[in-house]
Amino acid sequence: MFKFLKEVVAGSGSGLKDFPYTIGEPYASSWGSWTHHRGTSKDDGSPVSIFSLSGSNPQDRHMVAGRNGVKRLRTVRHPNILSFLRSTEAEVADGPAMKHIIYIVTEPVMPLSEKLKELNLGGAQRDEYFAWGLHQISKAVSFLNNDCKLVHGNVCLASVVVTQTLDWKLHAFDVLSEFDANNEASGSPMLQFEWLVGTQYKPMELSKSDWASIRKSPPWAIDSWGLGCLIYELFSGAKLARTEDLRNTASIPKSLLPDYQRLLHSTPSRRLNPSKLIDNSEFFQNKLVETIQFMEILNLKDTFEKDSFFRKLPNIAEQLPREIVLKKLLPVLASSLEFGSAAAPALTVLLKMGSWLPADQFSIKVLPTIVKLFASNDRAIRACLLHHIDQFGESMSAQTVDEQVFPHVATGFSDTDGTIRELTLKSMLVLAPKLSQRTISGSLLKYLSKLQVDEEPGIRTNTTILLGNIASYMNDGTRKRVLINAFTVRALRDTFPPARAAGIMALSVTSSYYEVTEIATRILPNIVVLTFDPDSDVRTKAFQATDQFLQIAKQHHEKLTTGDNRVAESSGVKLKPGNAGLLGWAMSSVTQKGKPSDHAPISTANASNSQASTTSTAAPDTQASTPAYAPSTSSSLDQAAPASARSSVDGWGELEDGNIHEENSSDKDGWDDVDPFEDKPSPSLLSNIQAAQKRPVVQPKQAVANSSKSNPLKAPKSEDDPLWGPIAAAPPKSAVKSADIKPSTSHNDDDDLWGSIAAPPPKSSGKPMKPAAANSDDLWGAIAAPPPATKARPLASSGRGRGTKPAQPKLGAQRIGRTSSTGM
């Protein structure tokens, strides 16, 4: 007697004390005296099916037959036979008496009759599904009869159950017995529990208990008859009531009718073998059966067959019943991809099928497979995942993206294939909102800093676009370190015109993140230069951006004038409506595939249609003719950079405006390698300018027209402070040249604009002196000549004569006038 556990528990029998499963509601129908319950595991909550059989006496013949069924189900294993998990037997108090119950725990299934009502299929779709189910049951019966020499004895609609993936499985093994063909003359019953079989399901020889004839018949004779009964019940939609009803063939498909009649042949030896039923009938040759069969032996197919199959599968799936596709084909396809037997085209089909699922079911049935595929080394699968990431990216949780997906996706940033780098870059539009600040600042921005000097011009352009789109996901400190340097130092000086245009538009769309001082000292000087860009589209966008930032500065000025100091502390103003289109342009640009025409400059009318493709290997002709841009700000402007920009972990914050490298350089061109901003204790830029404006400026006297001599400029008083201080700049030429002075063809001191303030010629060296670094408030004191002992007189008109006394030295930049013995 088969028994795992026997114990007495009080109650109604809803569950056993140590039974690791919870018994739920029963189904309306089941085979024989068994009751089919829904159930769940107490460990993980997974669903199961629980069959129970009760009796007042443990030696009751139903209980004995039930134990036979438990033993057979546990020992017989086949893909089309119900999977056994556990069994137990217990005594339960039923009032004053005791009731004995046998429990069998199996995989979750439901009766076939109830599943057919739920599916409610009709027409060709119903016949295709019936063909697949009969195909599976025929294989199970063939396995029992031909391979195991066993007789099931009661194949019918009630003995078939359906799994969650809509597979049909055979169970009800209470009557199952060995086929005893050795003792043909014996009249003893071969099927010990044949009394459990209904009379309408018994063939003629079994109804007469002709055991001698049964032993002479082939092993499949009784079960072939049962298959005929199953076919009748399927297509008639009613339970078989009498054996004579099997003659009614009106509901049987014509393609199946010949085999149906052979299964129910009156002579046992002439009945059709279940193994030949599948091969002989054209009824089983349909799209559903062929598709599932191909996927089950996918490992045996070559690459050409797989590619051809998966190219056709999307169209086939549209024609099949939707529930069968989602519950049967989808799990098989996901399993094939997960274990490597399916090719990359199968991923496209998986995502299409997954789009038919509700969001919660998609997260359960499809997402786990997709997350595992990100770890694949197959470039085709990785490219397909990145290309379709917008279809499933929103369904992934932030933790899954940050911990499981991004580490694998990030390997594509350094891939040797430009297409993989491009797709990886595009995928960040979907993944960046789910990344943590630590991942963005410590990992993502480092990859983007290298991509901004990528050899592919389109990748450089798309990197700038991506930065503009993900700026809102960075924290304030990261934005201050990264955005201005990335857009001005890198993008605006790129040799690829669309990259420069992208930098301008990125600055415009992120203008709310910049302080007014940064706009005035770091952004506007770089944008104004591009108003003379060779590319017309870049010029147009430069003028638009200049107007926008000037408007921001103007509004700031107006607010300060009216006394609203709060605006001075703000970082910017709202964007003009005309700049709200960058996000759309960037989205369409980053999600487009490269085209040969995409290397044209960005169109001002619709920039989203002209993004450069990163798969190209050559820049347009304008790239070679575009000059490299020199730094547009002085060192004093660099000192005005915010303190937060002086240290960085991502590479952008370590750039200076003057440190720009060639775009097609090696990995050393990343932002991590350039010099950081220097900490200088100099005063702020604005205070220096205001101080310089308050100091008096000595203007030179205008010379008399047609005069051969020019009056020397008066020297400032010795007690005066330096005119320019620490921010002295070279004076413009127009400031010292009179409009009335005519240029002379001869090179003499009369025409030398710097002669009146020139220092005496050096005695030893004939080379001009180099200015020394300033060590005091007077930048030029270190090289100033001592004042002469006598009063200085103007130089002779000829400009020659060694006895001429030098003029009193002047402050500021000086040109040294000297004569030579040759008179030159």
Secondary structure, DSSP 8 states (H G I E B T S, - for coil): ---S---EE-SSSSS-SS-SEEEEEE-S--STT-EEEEEEETTT--EEEEEEEEESSTT-HHHHHHHHHHHHHHH---TTB--EEEEEEEEEEETTEEEEEEEEEESSEEEHHHHHHHH---HHHHHHHHHHHHHHHHHHHHIIIIIS-EE----SGGGEEEETT--EEE---SS-EE---S-TT--S-SSTTGGGS-GGG--HHHHTT-HHHHHHS-TTHHHHHHHHHHHHHHHH-S----GGGGG--TTS-TTTHHHHHHHT-SSGGGS--HHHHHHH-GGG-SHHHHHHHHHHTGGGS-HHHHHHHHHHHHHHHHHS-HHHIIIIIHHHHHHHHHTT-S-THHHHHHHHHHTTS-HHHHHHHTHHHHHHHTT---HHHHHHHHHTHHHHGGGS-HHHIIIIIHHHHGGGGG-SSHHHHHHHHHHHHHHGGGS-HHHIIIIIHHHHHHHTT-SSHHHHHHHHHHHHHHGGGS-HHHHHHHHHIIIIIIGGG-SSHHHHHHHHHHHHHTGGGS-HHHIIIIIHHHHHHGGG-SSHHHHHHHHHHHHHHHHHHHHHHHHHHTT-TTGGGS------GGGTTHHHHHHHHHTS---GGGGS---SS-GGG----TT--S--HHHHHS------S-HHHHTTS-GGGG--SSSGGG--TT----TT--GGGSGGGS----------HHHHHHHHHHS---------TT-SS--------TTS--SSGGG-----GGGTS-TT----SS--TTS-TTGGG-----SS--S--------SS-TTGGG-----SS------TT---TT-------SS--------TT--
